[in-house]
Amino acid sequence: MILNQNCPHFITKLNYNNRLQQLLNAHNELRERSTMLPMAT
C-alpha cells in the first residue's frame, strides 16, 4: 500500500524532471542556433 501511495508522486516527479530537461535542451538548442546564425551569414 505504501509503495502504491508513493508511486504517483514518484511518477509526477519524473515527469516534472523530464519537462525541465526538455526545456533546458530546447533553450540550449536555441542558444546554439543563435550563435551559429551569425557565423553562417
HUJO-V269862 format. One record per residue. N is the residue number from 1. RES is the residue in one small letter. SS is DSSP state (2 for helix, 1 for strand, 0 for the rest). PHI is phi in degrees with one decimal (999 if undefined). NEAR is the number of other C-alpha atoms within 10 Angstrom. Layout:
N_RES_SS_PHI_NEAR / N_RES_SS_PHI_NEAR
//
This chain:
1_m_0_999_6 / 2_i_2_-64.2_6 / 3_l_2_-63.2_8 / 4_n_2_-64.7_8 / 5_q_2_-72.6_9 / 6_n_2_-81.8_10 / 7_c_2_-57.1_12 / 8_p_2_-58.4_11 / 9_h_2_-64.7_11 / 10_f_2_-63.8_12 / 11_i_2_-66.2_11 / 12_t_2_-64.3_11 / 13_k_2_-66.5_12 / 14_l_2_-63.6_12 / 15_n_2_-61.8_12 / 16_y_2_-63.5_12 / 17_n_2_-63.8_12 / 18_n_2_-65.0_12 / 19_r_2_-65.5_12 / 20_l_2_-61.3_12 / 21_q_2_-64.6_12 / 22_q_2_-64.9_12 / 23_l_2_-64.3_12 / 24_l_2_-63.9_12 / 25_n_2_-63.2_12 / 26_a_2_-63.8_12 / 27_h_2_-64.3_12 / 28_n_2_-65.1_12 / 29_e_2_-64.0_12 / 30_l_2_-62.5_12 / 31_r_2_-66.8_11 / 32_e_2_-65.6_11 / 33_r_2_-64.3_12 / 34_s_2_-65.5_11 / 35_t_2_-80.1_11 / 36_m_2_-81.6_11 / 37_l_2_-59.9_9 / 38_p_2_-60.6_8 / 39_m_2_-69.5_8 / 40_a_2_-68.9_6 / 41_t_0_-88.4_5
//
